[in-house]
Amino acid sequence: MIVTHAPSQPGTHPGCQKVNQILGHLGDKWTMLAILMLVERSRRFNELKRLIGGISQQMLTRTLKALERDGMVTRTVHPTVPPQVEYALTDLGRSLSEPLMHMAAWTLEHVGEIEAHRVRHEEQAGRRAQTGSELANL
């Protein structure tokens, strides 16, 4: 379903809730990073955790279960002691990885510019706050 024009009242299109829900999940940073880490090959849980960095075990578990539920990732349990579990992208997950790779490349290309804008914005906000407090003291 492709929407060619916006509905007269935002959020009233029948597919809107579904799209919002899916984009909310897929746009999550942990989801995006997990998918990007699985592009090259399947990986075990602890390897994913190490590669992603900063993600808790609970959050990675939740993220991988949601991706498996949505058909983006397969989970394979190998009958070893202890059992080894590998995660891999499905064809659907691989098709999502392509735009995510473009987004990651764009981010890397523009990170310096974005950081410079943030610094400038914070400096301006600091000056505005200082001017506001000076005016309040008059």
N, CA and C atoms as a LAMMPS dump frame, in Angstrom:
ITEM: TIMESTEP
0
ITEM: NUMBER OF ATOMS
414
ITEM: BOX BOUNDS ff ff ff
-5.0000000000000000e+02 5.0000000000000000e+02
-5.0000000000000000e+02 5.0000000000000000e+02
-5.0000000000000000e+02 5.0000000000000000e+02
ITEM: ATOMS id mol type element x y z
1 1 1 N 0.836 -1.162 0
2 1 2 C 0 0 0
3 1 3 C 0.889 1.236 0
4 2 1 N 0.716 2.096 -0.991
5 2 2 C 1.448 3.347 -1.07
6 2 3 C 0.446 4.476 -0.97
7 3 1 N 0.691 5.383 -0.027
8 3 2 C -0.189 6.529 0.152
9 3 3 C 0.362 7.649 -0.712
10 4 1 N -0.452 8.147 -1.644
11 4 2 C 0.023 9.187 -2.552
12 4 3 C -0.316 10.582 -2.067
13 5 1 N -1.209 10.695 -1.102
14 5 2 C -1.536 12.002 -0.542
15 5 3 C -1.883 11.841 0.934
16 6 1 N -1.705 12.899 1.674
17 6 2 C -1.977 12.853 3.117
18 6 3 C -3.477 12.911 3.356
19 7 1 N -3.978 12.169 4.354
20 7 2 C -5.401 12.245 4.671
21 7 3 C -5.73 13.624 5.236
22 8 1 N -7.008 13.995 5.141
23 8 2 C -7.407 15.328 5.609
24 8 3 C -7.17 15.491 7.111
25 9 1 N -7.27 14.423 7.869
26 9 2 C -6.978 14.472 9.303
27 9 3 C -5.844 13.492 9.59
28 10 1 N -4.693 13.998 10.089
29 10 2 C -3.551 13.107 10.361
30 10 3 C -3.926 11.941 11.276
31 11 1 N -3.39 10.78 10.952
32 11 2 C -3.618 9.59 11.769
33 11 3 C -4.911 8.858 11.484
34 12 1 N -5.661 9.299 10.476
35 12 2 C -6.948 8.654 10.206
36 12 3 C -6.876 7.606 9.104
37 13 1 N -5.786 7.539 8.38
38 13 2 C -5.646 6.539 7.331
39 13 3 C -5.64 5.16 7.979
40 14 1 N -6.358 4.187 7.422
41 14 2 C -6.465 2.861 8.049
42 14 3 C -5.125 2.177 8.333
43 15 1 N -4.129 2.38 7.488
44 15 2 C -2.842 1.725 7.697
45 15 3 C -1.902 2.482 8.614
46 16 1 N -2.31 3.669 9.042
47 16 2 C -1.435 4.553 9.8
48 16 3 C -0.922 3.914 11.1
49 17 1 N -1.821 3.317 11.864
50 17 2 C -1.41 2.712 13.138
51 17 3 C -0.401 1.598 12.927
52 18 1 N -0.638 0.763 11.942
53 18 2 C 0.281 -0.345 11.666
54 18 3 C 1.647 0.177 11.243
55 19 1 N 1.656 1.166 10.356
56 19 2 C 2.918 1.736 9.892
57 19 3 C 3.658 2.38 11.058
58 20 1 N 2.954 3.149 11.878
59 20 2 C 3.583 3.793 13.033
60 20 3 C 4.199 2.763 13.974
61 21 1 N 3.478 1.685 14.219
62 21 2 C 3.971 0.641 15.119
63 21 3 C 5.235 -0.011 14.559
64 22 1 N 5.205 -0.377 13.284
65 22 2 C 6.353 -1.051 12.679
66 22 3 C 7.547 -0.103 12.584
67 23 1 N 7.323 1.131 12.129
68 23 2 C 8.429 2.085 12.037
69 23 3 C 9.004 2.41 13.409
70 24 1 N 8.152 2.473 14.412
71 24 2 C 8.628 2.725 15.771
72 24 3 C 9.583 1.64 16.228
73 25 1 N 9.26 0.407 15.903
74 25 2 C 10.117 -0.717 16.282
75 25 3 C 11.383 -0.764 15.426
76 26 1 N 11.226 -0.655 14.108
77 26 2 C 12.37 -0.784 13.217
78 26 3 C 13.305 0.414 13.291
79 27 1 N 12.787 1.56 13.692
80 27 2 C 13.601 2.756 13.806
81 27 3 C 14.355 2.848 15.119
82 28 1 N 14.126 1.918 16.016
83 28 2 C 14.818 1.886 17.303
84 28 3 C 16.301 1.636 17.076
85 29 1 N 17.16 2.349 17.825
86 29 2 C 18.605 2.223 17.582
87 29 3 C 19.121 0.806 17.79
88 30 1 N 18.589 0.08 18.776
89 30 2 C 19.084 -1.274 19.03
90 30 3 C 18.692 -2.207 17.889
91 31 1 N 17.485 -2.032 17.366
92 31 2 C 17.029 -2.846 16.24
93 31 3 C 17.913 -2.59 15.027
94 32 1 N 18.157 -1.318 14.748
95 32 2 C 18.976 -0.962 13.591
96 32 3 C 20.39 -1.53 13.731
97 33 1 N 20.974 -1.397 14.913
98 33 2 C 22.34 -1.896 15.118
99 33 3 C 22.399 -3.418 15.028
100 34 1 N 21.395 -4.102 15.577
101 34 2 C 21.375 -5.569 15.498
102 34 3 C 21.324 -6.023 14.042
103 35 1 N 20.472 -5.397 13.255
104 35 2 C 20.363 -5.765 11.841
105 35 3 C 21.683 -5.504 11.123
106 36 1 N 22.285 -4.349 11.383
107 36 2 C 23.55 -4.023 10.722
108 36 3 C 24.664 -5.001 11.095
109 37 1 N 24.647 -5.508 12.331
110 37 2 C 25.682 -6.455 12.76
111 37 3 C 25.472 -7.839 12.156
112 38 1 N 24.278 -8.096 11.639
113 38 2 C 23.985 -9.403 11.041
114 38 3 C 24.093 -9.398 9.517
115 39 1 N 24.439 -8.256 8.928
116 39 2 C 24.501 -8.159 7.467
117 39 3 C 25.55 -9.104 6.896
118 40 1 N 26.729 -9.134 7.488
119 40 2 C 27.827 -9.927 6.928
120 40 3 C 27.621 -11.431 7.092
121 41 1 N 27.114 -11.827 8.271
122 41 2 C 26.959 -13.261 8.544
123 41 3 C 26.127 -13.458 9.8
124 42 1 N 25.765 -14.706 10.066
125 42 2 C 25.042 -15.023 11.298
126 42 3 C 26.01 -14.869 12.475
127 43 1 N 25.439 -14.581 13.639
128 43 2 C 26.279 -14.359 14.824
129 43 3 C 25.608 -14.944 16.061
130 44 1 N 26.45 -15.272 17.026
131 44 2 C 25.952 -15.75 18.31
132 44 3 C 25.598 -14.557 19.183
133 45 1 N 24.786 -14.811 20.204
134 45 2 C 24.256 -13.764 21.075
135 45 3 C 25.362 -12.898 21.67
136 46 1 N 26.35 -13.521 22.318
137 46 2 C 27.398 -12.743 22.98
138 46 3 C 28.253 -11.955 21.992
139 47 1 N 28.43 -12.498 20.8
140 47 2 C 29.165 -11.758 19.774
141 47 3 C 28.386 -10.505 19.378
142 48 1 N 27.077 -10.658 19.201
143 48 2 C 26.234 -9.5 18.891
144 48 3 C 26.31 -8.455 20.011
145 49 1 N 26.214 -8.915 21.243
146 49 2 C 26.257 -8.008 22.397
147 49 3 C 27.567 -7.236 22.415
148 50 1 N 28.651 -7.919 22.152
149 50 2 C 29.975 -7.286 22.148
150 50 3 C 30.095 -6.291 20.991
151 51 1 N 29.622 -6.661 19.809
152 51 2 C 29.723 -5.797 18.632
153 51 3 C 28.859 -4.542 18.761
154 52 1 N 27.668 -4.705 19.315
155 52 2 C 26.762 -3.564 19.45
156 52 3 C 27.28 -2.61 20.526
157 53 1 N 27.729 -3.154 21.642
158 53 2 C 28.277 -2.314 22.704
159 53 3 C 27.219 -1.433 23.354
160 54 1 N 27.195 -1.431 24.674
161 54 2 C 26.268 -0.573 25.4
162 54 3 C 24.861 -1.122 25.549
163 55 1 N 24.579 -2.24 24.947
164 55 2 C 23.241 -2.834 25.054
165 55 3 C 23.253 -3.864 26.173
166 56 1 N 22.207 -3.862 26.979
167 56 2 C 22.116 -4.848 28.059
168 56 3 C 21.686 -6.193 27.478
169 57 1 N 21.93 -7.242 28.236
170 57 2 C 21.527 -8.581 27.801
171 57 3 C 20.014 -8.631 27.62
172 58 1 N 19.287 -8.024 28.543
173 58 2 C 17.82 -8.026 28.48
174 58 3 C 17.325 -7.29 27.23
175 59 1 N 17.918 -6.138 26.923
176 59 2 C 17.481 -5.374 25.755
177 59 3 C 17.813 -6.107 24.46
178 60 1 N 18.973 -6.74 24.388
179 60 2 C 19.321 -7.493 23.188
180 60 3 C 18.375 -8.676 23.012
181 61 1 N 18.06 -9.362 24.104
182 61 2 C 17.106 -10.476 24.042
183 61 3 C 15.761 -9.989 23.516
184 62 1 N 15.272 -8.888 24.071
185 62 2 C 13.984 -8.314 23.658
186 62 3 C 14.016 -7.919 22.175
187 63 1 N 15.112 -7.293 21.766
188 63 2 C 15.25 -6.837 20.38
189 63 3 C 15.262 -8.018 19.415
190 64 1 N 16.044 -9.041 19.73
191 64 2 C 16.131 -10.211 18.843
192 64 3 C 14.807 -10.97 18.782
193 65 1 N 14.109 -11.078 19.911
194 65 2 C 12.799 -11.751 19.902
195 65 3 C 11.806 -10.996 19.027
196 66 1 N 11.825 -9.661 19.112
197 66 2 C 10.919 -8.855 18.289
198 66 3 C 11.265 -8.999 16.814
199 67 1 N 12.555 -9.015 16.488
200 67 2 C 12.968 -9.188 15.094
201 67 3 C 12.597 -10.571 14.576
202 68 1 N 12.706 -11.566 15.424
203 68 2 C 12.303 -12.922 15.035
204 68 3 C 10.792 -12.978 14.813
205 69 1 N 10.037 -12.354 15.703
206 69 2 C 8.575 -12.319 15.582
207 69 3 C 8.145 -11.65 14.282
208 70 1 N 8.867 -10.589 13.885
209 70 2 C 8.529 -9.845 12.667
210 70 3 C 9.058 -10.494 11.4
211 71 1 N 9.803 -11.6 11.525
212 71 2 C 10.299 -12.304 10.354
213 71 3 C 11.576 -11.726 9.788
214 72 1 N 12.277 -10.907 10.569
215 72 2 C 13.521 -10.291 10.094
216 72 3 C 14.747 -11.153 10.398
217 73 1 N 14.647 -11.959 11.45
218 73 2 C 15.788 -12.728 11.955
219 73 3 C 15.348 -14.159 12.219
220 74 1 N 16.242 -15.107 11.95
221 74 2 C 16.001 -16.494 12.356
222 74 3 C 16.912 -16.802 13.541
223 75 1 N 16.431 -17.683 14.376
224 75 2 C 17.181 -18.124 15.558
225 75 3 C 17.399 -19.614 15.405
226 76 1 N 18.673 -20.035 15.387
227 76 2 C 19 -21.447 15.235
228 76 3 C 19.731 -21.927 16.476
229 77 1 N 19.188 -22.99 17.099
230 77 2 C 19.812 -23.573 18.286
231 77 3 C 20.593 -24.802 17.843
232 78 1 N 21.899 -24.803 18.127
233 78 2 C 22.759 -25.939 17.79
234 78 3 C 22.822 -26.876 19.002
235 79 1 N 22.62 -28.183 18.777
236 79 2 C 22.563 -29.15 19.885
237 79 3 C 23.944 -29.466 20.471
238 80 1 N 24.49 -28.496 21.172
239 80 2 C 25.778 -28.692 21.84
240 80 3 C 25.558 -28.479 23.336
241 81 1 N 26.575 -28.76 24.123
242 81 2 C 26.487 -28.515 25.563
243 81 3 C 27.54 -27.477 25.917
244 82 1 N 27.152 -26.307 26.365
245 82 2 C 25.785 -25.767 26.396
246 82 3 C 25.304 -25.468 24.981
247 83 1 N 23.981 -25.344 24.803
248 83 2 C 23.447 -25.071 23.466
249 83 3 C 23.993 -23.746 22.913
250 84 1 N 24.334 -23.743 21.646
251 84 2 C 24.77 -22.518 20.983
252 84 3 C 23.622 -22.001 20.121
253 85 1 N 23.379 -20.706 20.226
254 85 2 C 22.291 -20.084 19.474
255 85 3 C 22.88 -19.067 18.517
256 86 1 N 22.461 -19.154 17.258
257 86 2 C 22.913 -18.211 16.236
258 86 3 C 21.717 -17.462 15.685
259 87 1 N 21.969 -16.2 15.353
260 87 2 C 20.946 -15.35 14.75
261 87 3 C 21.412 -14.959 13.355
262 88 1 N 20.475 -14.949 12.405
263 88 2 C 20.795 -14.587 11.021
264 88 3 C 19.635 -13.8 10.436
265 89 1 N 19.94 -12.961 9.463
266 89 2 C 18.889 -12.209 8.773
267 89 3 C 18.135 -13.123 7.821
268 90 1 N 16.849 -12.915 7.739
269 90 2 C 16.036 -13.57 6.716
270 90 3 C 16.116 -12.707 5.454
271 91 1 N 15.479 -13.135 4.393
272 91 2 C 15.43 -12.316 3.178
273 91 3 C 14.753 -10.968 3.476
274 92 1 N 13.717 -10.996 4.29
275 92 2 C 13.023 -9.761 4.666
276 92 3 C 13.963 -8.843 5.447
277 93 1 N 14.688 -9.404 6.4
278 93 2 C 15.647 -8.62 7.18
279 93 3 C 16.771 -8.076 6.316
280 94 1 N 17.219 -8.881 5.364
281 94 2 C 18.28 -8.434 4.459
282 94 3 C 17.784 -7.276 3.597
283 95 1 N 16.516 -7.321 3.178
284 95 2 C 15.984 -6.216 2.359
285 95 3 C 15.913 -4.929 3.188
286 96 1 N 15.683 -5.037 4.49
287 96 2 C 15.684 -3.862 5.366
288 96 3 C 17.098 -3.36 5.611
289 97 1 N 18.069 -4.256 5.584
290 97 2 C 19.449 -3.848 5.869
291 97 3 C 19.987 -2.874 4.823
292 98 1 N 19.49 -2.961 3.596
293 98 2 C 19.991 -2.078 2.533
294 98 3 C 19.743 -0.604 2.842
295 99 1 N 18.499 -0.185 3.132
296 99 2 C 18.317 1.238 3.477
297 99 3 C 19.01 1.607 4.788
298 100 1 N 19.124 0.668 5.717
299 100 2 C 19.82 0.964 6.973
300 100 3 C 21.306 1.213 6.729
301 101 1 N 21.897 0.475 5.796
302 101 2 C 23.304 0.691 5.447
303 101 3 C 23.494 2.088 4.848
304 102 1 N 22.549 2.516 4.025
305 102 2 C 22.615 3.859 3.457
306 102 3 C 22.514 4.919 4.562
307 103 1 N 21.63 4.681 5.514
308 103 2 C 21.466 5.618 6.619
309 103 3 C 22.738 5.676 7.474
310 104 1 N 23.341 4.536 7.726
311 104 2 C 24.585 4.493 8.5
312 104 3 C 25.702 5.213 7.752
313 105 1 N 25.794 5.005 6.444
314 105 2 C 26.82 5.675 5.642
315 105 3 C 26.599 7.186 5.648
316 106 1 N 25.354 7.613 5.515
317 106 2 C 25.025 9.037 5.554
318 106 3 C 25.436 9.63 6.899
319 107 1 N 25.148 8.917 7.968
320 107 2 C 25.492 9.387 9.315
321 107 3 C 26.994 9.563 9.451
322 108 1 N 27.76 8.573 9.019
323 108 2 C 29.215 8.669 9.098
324 108 3 C 29.749 9.832 8.261
325 109 1 N 29.133 10.054 7.123
326 109 2 C 29.563 11.136 6.244
327 109 3 C 29.302 12.515 6.863
328 110 1 N 28.239 12.629 7.643
329 110 2 C 27.817 13.935 8.155
330 110 3 C 28.004 14.13 9.658
331 111 1 N 28.6 13.174 10.35
332 111 2 C 28.701 13.252 11.806
333 111 3 C 29.445 14.5 12.269
334 112 1 N 30.515 14.867 11.594
335 112 2 C 31.268 16.066 11.975
336 112 3 C 30.432 17.324 11.856
337 113 1 N 29.698 17.436 10.768
338 113 2 C 28.834 18.591 10.539
339 113 3 C 27.724 18.668 11.594
340 114 1 N 27.143 17.535 11.91
341 114 2 C 26.074 17.491 12.915
342 114 3 C 26.621 17.896 14.278
343 115 1 N 27.783 17.366 14.631
344 115 2 C 28.381 17.716 15.925
345 115 3 C 28.695 19.207 16.007
346 116 1 N 29.181 19.795 14.918
347 116 2 C 29.471 21.231 14.895
348 116 3 C 28.193 22.047 15.104
349 117 1 N 27.102 21.617 14.473
350 117 2 C 25.815 22.299 14.665
351 117 3 C 25.346 22.19 16.117
352 118 1 N 25.542 21.039 16.709
353 118 2 C 25.135 20.852 18.105
354 118 3 C 25.908 21.78 19.036
355 119 1 N 27.214 21.877 18.82
356 119 2 C 28.044 22.76 19.648
357 119 3 C 27.57 24.196 19.494
358 120 1 N 27.366 24.637 18.247
359 120 2 C 26.9 25.996 17.993
360 120 3 C 25.549 26.25 18.656
361 121 1 N 24.666 25.288 18.558
362 121 2 C 23.335 25.43 19.161
363 121 3 C 23.435 25.564 20.674
364 122 1 N 24.249 24.736 21.297
365 122 2 C 24.423 24.798 22.749
366 122 3 C 25.037 26.121 23.175
367 123 1 N 25.999 26.626 22.407
368 123 2 C 26.603 27.917 22.718
369 123 3 C 25.562 29.025 22.63
370 124 1 N 24.734 28.992 21.588
371 124 2 C 23.691 30.005 21.432
372 124 3 C 22.654 29.903 22.546
373 125 1 N 22.298 28.681 22.914
374 125 2 C 21.331 28.491 24.001
375 125 3 C 21.905 29.017 25.311
376 126 1 N 23.191 28.801 25.534
377 126 2 C 23.85 29.31 26.738
378 126 3 C 23.844 30.825 26.777
379 127 1 N 24.118 31.452 25.619
380 127 2 C 24.101 32.921 25.55
381 127 3 C 22.696 33.453 25.784
382 128 1 N 21.682 32.786 25.217
383 128 2 C 20.287 33.225 25.42
384 128 3 C 19.899 33.107 26.887
385 129 1 N 20.307 32.01 27.522
386 129 2 C 19.986 31.812 28.94
387 129 3 C 20.669 32.877 29.785
388 130 1 N 21.904 33.192 29.453
389 130 2 C 22.647 34.203 30.205
390 130 3 C 21.998 35.572 30.023
391 131 1 N 21.613 35.921 28.807
392 131 2 C 20.951 37.186 28.532
393 131 3 C 19.614 37.257 29.26
394 132 1 N 18.884 36.154 29.268
395 132 2 C 17.59 36.106 29.957
396 132 3 C 17.734 36.327 31.439
397 133 1 N 18.753 35.73 32.064
398 133 2 C 18.959 35.911 33.519
399 133 3 C 19.432 37.32 33.82
400 134 1 N 20.211 37.924 32.916
401 134 2 C 20.637 39.313 33.123
402 134 3 C 19.452 40.249 33.058
403 135 1 N 18.525 39.992 32.121
404 135 2 C 17.33 40.829 32.001
405 135 3 C 16.444 40.673 33.229
406 136 1 N 16.369 39.49 33.763
407 136 2 C 15.549 39.242 34.948
408 136 3 C 16.098 39.974 36.173
409 137 1 N 17.399 40.192 36.191
410 137 2 C 18.026 40.875 37.338
411 137 3 C 17.906 42.387 37.246
412 138 1 N 17.405 42.937 36.145
413 138 2 C 17.272 44.39 35.998
414 138 3 C 16.155 44.955 36.803
